[in-house]
Amino acid sequence: MARAHLAVDVELANSFLAAQSEPAVRWIAATVKGEAVCLLKTGSGAADAAAAFGELATGVPLAKDEPCFVVLAREAPGAATRKWQLVCWVPDAAAPRLKMLYSSSREDLKTSLGAGFFASAKDYCANDAADLDWAHVAAAEAGGGAPLTAAELFRKEEAAAEAATDRRASVGMAAVPFHLTPDARAALEAVASGAASLVEVVVGAGETLELAQPPSTDASSVKDSLSALDAPRFVVVRAVNDPSAVRTRISPKFRRHVQERAHYSFRAHTSSSVSSSSRL
């Protein structure tokens, strides 16, 4: 999976820097807004790391359907130096694209804040209330390697899907359910019936696929059109030399944000859903 390369907001960076000399700050919560990781809130906690970890669910608080990052100070207040642990809260009920985004942004966040602060503790991913138990954190560290969390499994399966030659294989969480908007569905049905030859579809809000521009009856210039695009999209085109053949493709060269490109990395499954949903 491609790393999202999100920027760290200045307020978050300043808060983390100030926390190095403020023992009252036990944890800092952050969330992704647009193309940046931004400060959500800071909090104090128990002197014991285990107790402080247990207080995160209500202290942040951690929502059942919204991921967030929490950096937790492992040393007790007053320690000469502070070492931190990154806790990635990725609830099972969160949207698949958010799970992907947070899972792929952990290294960027630590690098921006200072990787040395996180060198002594492994990242920990929690997916439900049961994971918010310090015993699981301790077991993962003592064992030198814990079973993959749902977020880590998500990343592994998506990477495997990219390399697989048989696109019909099941890849679990890598298949993201997108829904067509009415105008997109109508345009794709026009291609299926032969009334149109070229339709461009983009990923919209709320896990939807929406029409990028009105359908065209001229598919001969599709190559030139795609080369000028700077945003990803799915293109459904009826072959000029074989009107019975319809192909779904992704614009191959685009230069927008990595987060946006990552949304299209589920291409085999999303392309299949585009075609099947429109009887292509």
SULSUL-V327511 format. One record per pair of residues at least 12 apart in sequence whose C-alpha atoms are under 8 Angstrom apart, sorted by the first residue. I is the first residue (numbers start at 0). GAP is how many residues later the second one is. D is the distance in whole Angstrom. If there is no record, write none. Layout:
I | GAP | D
I | GAP | D
This chain:
0 | 103 | 7
0 | 154 | 6
0 | 157 | 7
0 | 158 | 6
0 | 261 | 8
1 | 102 | 7
1 | 256 | 7
1 | 260 | 7
2 | 101 | 5
2 | 102 | 6
2 | 105 | 8
2 | 255 | 7
3 | 97 | 7
3 | 100 | 6
3 | 101 | 6
3 | 104 | 8
3 | 253 | 8
3 | 254 | 5
3 | 255 | 5
3 | 258 | 8
4 | 100 | 7
4 | 103 | 6
4 | 253 | 7
4 | 254 | 8
5 | 29 | 6
5 | 30 | 5
5 | 31 | 7
5 | 99 | 7
5 | 102 | 7
5 | 103 | 8
6 | 28 | 7
6 | 29 | 5
6 | 30 | 6
6 | 102 | 8
6 | 105 | 8
7 | 28 | 5
7 | 29 | 5
7 | 30 | 6
7 | 101 | 7
7 | 104 | 7
7 | 105 | 8
8 | 27 | 6
8 | 28 | 6
8 | 29 | 5
8 | 30 | 7
10 | 27 | 7
10 | 28 | 6
11 | 18 | 8
11 | 25 | 8
11 | 26 | 6
11 | 27 | 5
12 | 100 | 6
15 | 12 | 7
15 | 97 | 7
19 | 61 | 8
19 | 62 | 6
22 | 54 | 5
22 | 55 | 6
23 | 19 | 8
23 | 20 | 5
23 | 21 | 8
23 | 53 | 7
24 | 17 | 7
24 | 18 | 6
24 | 19 | 5
24 | 20 | 8
25 | 16 | 8
25 | 17 | 6
25 | 18 | 5
25 | 19 | 5
25 | 20 | 8
25 | 26 | 7
25 | 46 | 6
25 | 47 | 5
25 | 51 | 8
26 | 15 | 6
26 | 16 | 5
26 | 17 | 7
26 | 18 | 8
26 | 43 | 7
26 | 44 | 6
26 | 45 | 4
26 | 46 | 6
27 | 12 | 8
27 | 13 | 6
27 | 14 | 4
27 | 15 | 6
27 | 42 | 6
27 | 43 | 5
27 | 44 | 7
28 | 12 | 5
28 | 13 | 6
28 | 31 | 7
28 | 39 | 7
28 | 40 | 6
28 | 41 | 4
28 | 42 | 7
29 | 38 | 6
29 | 39 | 5
29 | 40 | 6
30 | 36 | 7
30 | 37 | 5
30 | 38 | 6
31 | 36 | 7
31 | 70 | 8
34 | 224 | 8
36 | 72 | 8
40 | 19 | 7
42 | 16 | 7
42 | 17 | 8
46 | 29 | 5
46 | 30 | 6
47 | 28 | 6
48 | 24 | 7
48 | 25 | 6
48 | 26 | 7
48 | 27 | 7
49 | 84 | 5
52 | 19 | 8
52 | 79 | 7
52 | 80 | 8
52 | 81 | 7
53 | 78 | 6
53 | 79 | 6
53 | 80 | 7
56 | 72 | 8
56 | 75 | 8
61 | 27 | 8
62 | 28 | 8
63 | 27 | 6
63 | 28 | 8
63 | 29 | 6
63 | 30 | 7
63 | 64 | 8
64 | 26 | 6
64 | 27 | 7
64 | 28 | 5
64 | 29 | 4
64 | 30 | 7
65 | 24 | 7
65 | 25 | 7
65 | 27 | 8
65 | 28 | 6
66 | 21 | 8
66 | 22 | 5
66 | 23 | 5
66 | 24 | 6
66 | 27 | 7
66 | 31 | 7
66 | 32 | 7
66 | 35 | 7
67 | 20 | 6
67 | 21 | 5
67 | 22 | 7
67 | 34 | 8
68 | 17 | 7
68 | 18 | 6
68 | 19 | 5
68 | 20 | 6
69 | 16 | 6
69 | 17 | 5
69 | 18 | 6
69 | 19 | 8
70 | 13 | 6
70 | 14 | 6
70 | 15 | 5
70 | 16 | 6
71 | 12 | 5
71 | 13 | 5
71 | 14 | 6
71 | 15 | 7
72 | 12 | 6
81 | 35 | 7
82 | 34 | 5
82 | 35 | 6
82 | 36 | 8
82 | 37 | 7
83 | 33 | 6
83 | 34 | 5
83 | 36 | 8
83 | 37 | 7
84 | 33 | 6
84 | 35 | 8
84 | 36 | 6
84 | 37 | 7
84 | 38 | 6
84 | 39 | 8
85 | 20 | 8
85 | 24 | 8
85 | 32 | 7
85 | 36 | 7
85 | 37 | 5
85 | 38 | 6
86 | 36 | 6
86 | 37 | 5
86 | 38 | 6
86 | 39 | 7
87 | 14 | 8
87 | 15 | 8
87 | 18 | 8
87 | 35 | 7
87 | 36 | 6
87 | 37 | 5
87 | 38 | 6
88 | 36 | 6
88 | 37 | 5
88 | 38 | 6
89 | 12 | 7
89 | 35 | 7
89 | 36 | 6
89 | 37 | 5
89 | 38 | 8
89 | 61 | 7
90 | 35 | 7
90 | 36 | 4
90 | 37 | 6
91 | 35 | 6
91 | 36 | 7
91 | 58 | 8
95 | 77 | 8
95 | 80 | 7
96 | 166 | 7
98 | 52 | 6
99 | 51 | 7
99 | 54 | 7
99 | 55 | 7
100 | 158 | 7
102 | 48 | 6
102 | 49 | 7
102 | 52 | 7
103 | 51 | 8
120 | 20 | 8
121 | 19 | 7
123 | 13 | 7
124 | 24 | 6
124 | 26 | 7
125 | 23 | 7
126 | 22 | 8
126 | 23 | 7
126 | 24 | 8
153 | 19 | 6
153 | 20 | 7
156 | 14 | 6
156 | 15 | 7
156 | 16 | 7
156 | 17 | 6
157 | 13 | 7
157 | 15 | 8
157 | 16 | 5
157 | 108 | 8
160 | 13 | 7
166 | 101 | 7
173 | 92 | 7
173 | 95 | 8
174 | 91 | 7
174 | 94 | 6
174 | 95 | 7
175 | 90 | 7
175 | 93 | 7
175 | 94 | 7
176 | 30 | 7
176 | 93 | 8
176 | 96 | 8
177 | 29 | 5
177 | 30 | 5
177 | 31 | 6
177 | 92 | 7
177 | 95 | 7
178 | 28 | 7
178 | 29 | 5
178 | 30 | 6
179 | 28 | 6
179 | 29 | 5
179 | 30 | 6
179 | 94 | 8
179 | 97 | 8
180 | 27 | 7
180 | 28 | 6
180 | 29 | 5
180 | 30 | 8
182 | 27 | 7
182 | 28 | 6
183 | 17 | 7
183 | 25 | 7
183 | 26 | 5
183 | 27 | 5
184 | 92 | 8
184 | 93 | 6
186 | 12 | 7
186 | 24 | 8
186 | 27 | 8
186 | 28 | 6
187 | 48 | 8
187 | 90 | 6
187 | 92 | 8
188 | 89 | 6
188 | 90 | 7
188 | 91 | 8
190 | 45 | 8
190 | 46 | 8
190 | 47 | 7
190 | 89 | 8
191 | 54 | 8
191 | 86 | 7
191 | 87 | 7
191 | 88 | 5
193 | 49 | 8
194 | 22 | 7
195 | 19 | 6
195 | 20 | 6
195 | 21 | 5
195 | 22 | 8
196 | 18 | 7
196 | 19 | 6
196 | 20 | 5
196 | 21 | 6
196 | 22 | 6
196 | 39 | 8
196 | 40 | 6
196 | 41 | 5
196 | 42 | 8
197 | 17 | 6
197 | 18 | 5
197 | 19 | 6
197 | 20 | 7
197 | 21 | 5
197 | 24 | 8
197 | 37 | 7
197 | 38 | 6
197 | 39 | 5
197 | 40 | 6
198 | 12 | 8
198 | 14 | 8
198 | 15 | 7
198 | 16 | 5
198 | 17 | 7
198 | 36 | 6
198 | 37 | 5
198 | 38 | 6
199 | 12 | 5
199 | 13 | 6
199 | 15 | 7
199 | 33 | 7
199 | 34 | 6
199 | 35 | 5
199 | 36 | 6
200 | 12 | 8
200 | 32 | 6
200 | 33 | 5
200 | 34 | 6
200 | 35 | 8
201 | 30 | 7
201 | 31 | 5
201 | 32 | 6
202 | 30 | 7
202 | 60 | 8
202 | 61 | 8
218 | 18 | 6
218 | 19 | 7
218 | 20 | 7
218 | 21 | 7
219 | 20 | 7
225 | 25 | 6
225 | 26 | 8
225 | 27 | 8
226 | 26 | 7
228 | 22 | 8
228 | 24 | 7
228 | 25 | 6
229 | 23 | 7
229 | 24 | 5
229 | 25 | 5
229 | 26 | 6
230 | 20 | 8
230 | 23 | 5
230 | 24 | 7
230 | 25 | 6
231 | 18 | 7
231 | 19 | 6
231 | 20 | 8
231 | 21 | 8
231 | 22 | 6
231 | 24 | 8
231 | 28 | 8
231 | 29 | 7
231 | 32 | 7
232 | 17 | 6
232 | 18 | 6
232 | 31 | 8
233 | 14 | 7
233 | 15 | 6
233 | 16 | 5
233 | 17 | 6
233 | 37 | 7
234 | 13 | 6
234 | 14 | 5
234 | 15 | 6
234 | 16 | 7
235 | 12 | 4
235 | 13 | 6
245 | 34 | 7
247 | 23 | 6
247 | 27 | 7
248 | 22 | 7
249 | 17 | 7
